[in-house]
Protein backbone atom coordinates (compact mmCIF):
# COMPACT_ATOMS: atom_id res chain seq x y z
CA UNK A 1 0.00 0.00 0.00
CA UNK A 2 1.35 3.41 -0.97
CA UNK A 3 2.05 5.95 1.74
CA UNK A 4 -0.53 8.76 1.78
CA UNK A 5 0.42 12.18 0.50
CA UNK A 6 1.33 14.55 3.32
CA UNK A 7 0.31 18.21 3.37
CA UNK A 8 1.60 20.88 5.73
CA UNK A 9 -1.12 23.23 7.02
CA UNK A 10 -0.02 26.67 8.20
CA UNK A 11 -2.23 28.37 10.78
CA UNK A 12 -2.16 31.97 12.00
CA UNK A 13 -3.98 31.80 15.33
CA UNK A 14 -7.53 30.93 16.37
CA UNK A 15 -10.45 33.08 15.27
CA UNK A 16 -11.42 34.89 12.09
CA UNK A 17 -10.64 38.46 13.22
CA UNK A 18 -7.15 37.91 14.65
CA UNK A 19 -6.09 34.41 13.57
CA UNK A 20 -7.12 31.49 11.37
CA UNK A 21 -10.76 31.25 10.29
CA UNK A 22 -11.82 28.19 12.25
CA UNK A 23 -14.32 26.80 9.73
CA UNK A 24 -11.77 27.10 6.91
CA UNK A 25 -9.01 25.54 8.99
CA UNK A 26 -11.09 22.64 10.28
CA UNK A 27 -12.76 21.89 6.96
CA UNK A 28 -9.37 21.96 5.24
CA UNK A 29 -8.10 19.30 7.63
CA UNK A 30 -11.26 17.25 7.01
CA UNK A 31 -10.88 17.61 3.24
CA UNK A 32 -7.29 16.39 3.38
CA UNK A 33 -8.26 13.26 5.30
CA UNK A 34 -11.35 12.60 3.12
CA UNK A 35 -9.11 12.57 0.06
CA UNK A 36 -6.88 9.92 1.62
CA UNK A 37 -4.01 12.25 2.43
CA UNK A 38 -2.49 13.20 5.76
CA UNK A 39 -1.49 16.50 7.34
CA UNK A 40 0.79 18.10 9.85
CA UNK A 41 0.08 21.53 11.32
CA UNK A 42 2.50 24.43 11.83
CA UNK A 43 2.33 28.03 13.03
CA UNK A 44 4.91 30.72 13.72
CA UNK A 45 5.98 31.04 17.36
CA UNK A 46 5.34 34.79 17.58
CA UNK A 47 3.08 37.21 19.40
CA UNK A 48 -0.06 37.89 17.36
CA UNK A 49 -0.67 41.45 16.20
CA UNK A 50 -3.62 41.99 18.55
CA UNK A 51 -6.47 40.12 20.21
CA UNK A 52 -10.07 40.70 19.15
CA UNK A 53 -13.13 40.01 21.27
CA UNK A 54 -15.11 37.99 18.75
CA UNK A 55 -18.39 38.74 20.51
CA UNK A 56 -18.26 42.52 20.07
CA UNK A 57 -15.39 43.05 17.62
CA UNK A 58 -13.37 45.19 20.01
CA UNK A 59 -9.59 45.07 20.42
CA UNK A 60 -8.60 43.86 23.90
CA UNK A 61 -5.45 44.47 25.97
CA UNK A 62 -4.52 40.78 25.92
CA UNK A 63 -1.31 39.39 24.48
CA UNK A 64 -1.47 35.99 22.78
CA UNK A 65 0.96 33.77 20.90
CA UNK A 66 0.15 32.57 17.38
CA UNK A 67 1.51 29.06 17.93
CA UNK A 68 -0.29 28.66 21.27
CA UNK A 69 -3.58 29.91 19.82
CA UNK A 70 -3.25 27.73 16.71
CA UNK A 71 -2.78 24.73 19.00
CA UNK A 72 -6.46 25.16 19.94
CA UNK A 73 -7.46 24.26 16.38
CA UNK A 74 -4.76 21.60 16.08
CA UNK A 75 -5.79 19.96 19.38
CA UNK A 76 -2.21 20.39 20.54
CA UNK A 77 -0.66 18.51 17.61
CA UNK A 78 1.33 21.36 16.10
CA UNK A 79 4.92 22.43 15.52
CA UNK A 80 6.66 25.80 15.22
CA UNK A 81 6.85 26.89 11.60
CA UNK A 82 10.64 27.13 11.97
CA UNK A 83 10.66 23.30 11.89
CA UNK A 84 8.92 23.04 8.52
CA UNK A 85 10.95 21.33 5.81
CA UNK A 86 9.55 21.25 2.28
CA UNK A 87 11.35 17.96 1.65
CA UNK A 88 9.14 16.24 4.26
CA UNK A 89 5.85 17.15 2.54
CA UNK A 90 4.03 16.87 -0.77
CA UNK A 91 2.31 20.24 -0.51
CA UNK A 92 1.58 23.31 1.61
CA UNK A 93 -1.77 24.95 2.38
CA UNK A 94 -2.85 28.18 4.09
CA UNK A 95 -6.40 28.50 5.45
CA UNK A 96 -7.72 32.07 5.65
CA UNK A 97 -8.73 34.43 8.42
CA UNK A 98 -7.37 37.87 9.26
CA UNK A 99 -4.41 36.24 10.98
CA UNK A 100 -2.97 35.63 7.52
CA UNK A 101 -3.08 39.38 6.92
CA UNK A 102 -2.10 40.45 10.45
CA UNK A 103 0.25 37.77 11.78
CA UNK A 104 1.71 35.96 8.75
CA UNK A 105 1.97 39.27 6.90
CA UNK A 106 0.95 42.89 7.46
CA UNK A 107 -1.34 43.00 4.43
CA UNK A 108 -4.32 44.17 6.52
CA UNK A 109 -2.44 47.38 7.29
CA UNK A 110 -0.14 48.00 4.34
CA UNK A 111 -1.89 46.45 1.34
CA UNK A 112 0.28 46.25 -1.75
CA UNK A 113 3.27 47.54 0.25
CA UNK A 114 2.97 44.79 2.85
CA UNK A 115 5.63 42.27 3.83
CA UNK A 116 5.41 38.59 4.69
CA UNK A 117 7.18 37.39 7.83
CA UNK A 118 10.48 35.57 7.09
CA UNK A 119 9.40 32.08 8.24
CA UNK A 120 6.31 32.12 6.03
CA UNK A 121 8.24 33.53 3.09
CA UNK A 122 10.88 30.80 3.43
CA UNK A 123 8.25 28.05 3.62
CA UNK A 124 6.59 29.30 0.43
CA UNK A 125 9.84 29.74 -1.50
CA UNK A 126 11.23 26.38 -0.39
CA UNK A 127 8.02 24.60 -1.40
CA UNK A 128 7.80 26.38 -4.76
CA UNK A 129 11.48 25.70 -5.46
CA UNK A 130 10.83 22.01 -4.81
CA UNK A 131 8.01 22.19 -7.40
CA UNK A 132 5.39 21.13 -4.87
CA UNK A 133 1.85 22.58 -4.84
CA UNK A 134 0.83 25.44 -2.58
CA UNK A 135 -2.79 26.22 -1.78
CA UNK A 136 -4.37 29.23 -0.12
CA UNK A 137 -7.92 30.05 0.96
CA UNK A 138 -9.78 33.31 1.53
CA UNK A 139 -7.33 36.23 2.08
CA UNK A 140 -4.26 33.95 2.21
CA UNK A 141 -3.63 34.10 -1.56
CA UNK A 142 -2.35 37.66 -1.00
CA UNK A 143 0.61 36.10 0.79
CA UNK A 144 1.36 33.82 -2.14
CA UNK A 145 1.15 36.71 -4.61
CA UNK A 146 3.37 38.85 -2.40
CA UNK A 147 6.11 36.21 -2.22
CA UNK A 148 5.98 34.58 -5.67
CA UNK A 149 4.66 37.53 -7.73
CA UNK A 150 4.05 35.99 -11.16
CA UNK A 151 1.24 33.59 -10.24
CA UNK A 152 -2.49 33.32 -11.02
CA UNK A 153 -4.82 33.28 -8.02
CA UNK A 154 -8.26 34.27 -6.71
CA UNK A 155 -9.68 35.96 -3.63
CA UNK A 156 -13.19 36.08 -5.09
CA UNK A 157 -14.27 39.47 -6.44
CA UNK A 158 -13.10 42.16 -4.00
CA UNK A 159 -11.79 44.90 -6.28
CA UNK A 160 -9.37 46.52 -3.79
CA UNK A 161 -7.70 43.22 -2.91
CA UNK A 162 -7.62 42.16 -6.57
CA UNK A 163 -5.91 45.45 -7.43
CA UNK A 164 -3.27 44.84 -4.75
CA UNK A 165 -2.67 41.35 -6.10
CA UNK A 166 -2.01 42.83 -9.52
CA UNK A 167 0.44 45.28 -7.92
CA UNK A 168 2.32 42.28 -6.51
CA UNK A 169 2.81 41.17 -10.12
CA UNK A 170 0.22 38.40 -10.01
CA UNK A 171 -2.93 37.76 -12.05
CA UNK A 172 -6.34 37.72 -10.38
CA UNK A 173 -9.35 35.74 -11.60
CA UNK A 174 -12.83 36.42 -10.21
CA UNK A 175 -14.61 33.39 -8.79
CA UNK A 176 -17.83 32.31 -7.13
CA UNK A 177 -18.19 30.15 -3.99
CA UNK A 178 -16.62 26.68 -4.32
CA UNK A 179 -14.72 27.66 -7.48
CA UNK A 180 -11.00 27.02 -7.56
CA UNK A 181 -8.29 28.67 -9.61
CA UNK A 182 -5.43 26.36 -10.54
CA UNK A 183 -2.13 27.81 -11.76
CA UNK A 184 -0.72 24.61 -13.25
CA UNK A 185 2.60 26.17 -14.22
CA UNK A 186 3.41 27.36 -10.70
CA UNK A 187 1.33 24.69 -8.93
CA UNK A 188 -0.80 27.19 -7.01
CA UNK A 189 -4.40 26.41 -6.00
CA UNK A 190 -6.69 29.07 -4.52
CA UNK A 191 -10.31 29.45 -3.41
CA UNK A 192 -12.13 32.54 -2.03
CA UNK A 193 -14.02 30.91 0.87
CA UNK A 194 -15.33 33.63 3.21
CA UNK A 195 -14.01 36.45 1.01
CA UNK A 196 -17.41 35.84 -0.59
CA UNK A 197 -20.77 35.55 1.14
CA UNK A 198 -20.41 31.78 1.41
CA UNK A 199 -22.21 29.21 3.53
CA UNK A 200 -20.35 26.69 5.65
CA UNK A 201 -21.37 24.01 3.14
CA UNK A 202 -19.73 26.03 0.35
CA UNK A 203 -16.62 26.43 2.50
CA UNK A 204 -16.46 22.65 2.90
CA UNK A 205 -16.95 22.10 -0.84
CA UNK A 206 -14.35 24.74 -1.68
CA UNK A 207 -11.77 23.23 0.66
CA UNK A 208 -12.40 19.78 -0.79
CA UNK A 209 -12.03 21.12 -4.34
CA UNK A 210 -8.74 22.74 -3.37
CA UNK A 211 -7.32 19.54 -1.91
CA UNK A 212 -8.45 17.50 -4.94
CA UNK A 213 -6.62 19.90 -7.28
CA UNK A 214 -3.53 19.87 -5.06
CA UNK A 215 -3.36 16.10 -5.22
CA UNK A 216 -3.58 16.22 -9.03
CA UNK A 217 -0.51 18.45 -9.07
CA UNK A 218 1.58 16.12 -6.89
Beta strands, then each sheet from edge to edge (+ up, - down):
strand 1: 6-11
strand 2: 38-43
strand 3: 79-80
strand 4: 91-94
strand 5: 133-137
strand 6: 152-153
strand 7: 171-172
strand 8: 180-183
strand 9: 188-191
sheet 1: 3+ 2+ 1+ 4+ 5+ 9+ 8-
sheet 2: 6+ 7+
end
